[in-house]
Amino acid sequence: MALKATVYKAELEISDIDRGYYASHSLTLARHPSETEERLMIRLLAFAMHAGDRLEFGRGLSTDNEPDLWRRDDTGAIELWVDVGLPDERRLRKAAGRARELALLAYGQRAMDVWWRRNSADLLRLQDLKVWSLSDQAVQDLASLAQRNMMLQCTIQEGQVAFSDASEYRVVQPRRLE
């Protein structure tokens, strides 16, 4: 019997002072059976960092030709492609041919360091790609907020992302890799 996705609901209030974006989002996130809560929360962070009216989650880990999040225009053209993790360089190169802008939130410090050394020269050639890394501590802090039903406030200012719920406050500082 195949395992089913676990559904998480998030009420997310975003105050992105850096972009001048202020909105509330009711989100449904499906956690694939092979996905960790850490990765789920990084997808939520990616949503907060790129939030907009048209931003939506892709179909998930089992779909190779879709990102974790994307924004499409009225014609269906991909404006923004957002991936989470340490994807193959070829995947990002292919995505660069399909999207106007690419973003990646990389995590898993030890593996990420090796991955970046191996792929950075090729990835830096992709003009529209922005890569952020998350420390292991930031990933743990985000995961501590994971609940099946979440009410979160998110404030983004000067590159810092602060999440809070009724009892916890966590600050994450994604670091841009260049």
Protein Blocks (a to p, Z undefined) as FASTA:
>chain_A
ZZdddddddddddddfknopacdddddddddfkbcfklmmmmmmmmmmmgcfklccdebj
klmkbcfbdcddfkopafbdcdedjddfklmmmmmmmpmbdcdddehjllmmmmmmmmmm
mmmmmmkbccddddfklmmmmmmmgcfbdcdddddeehiacdddfkbccdddddddZZ
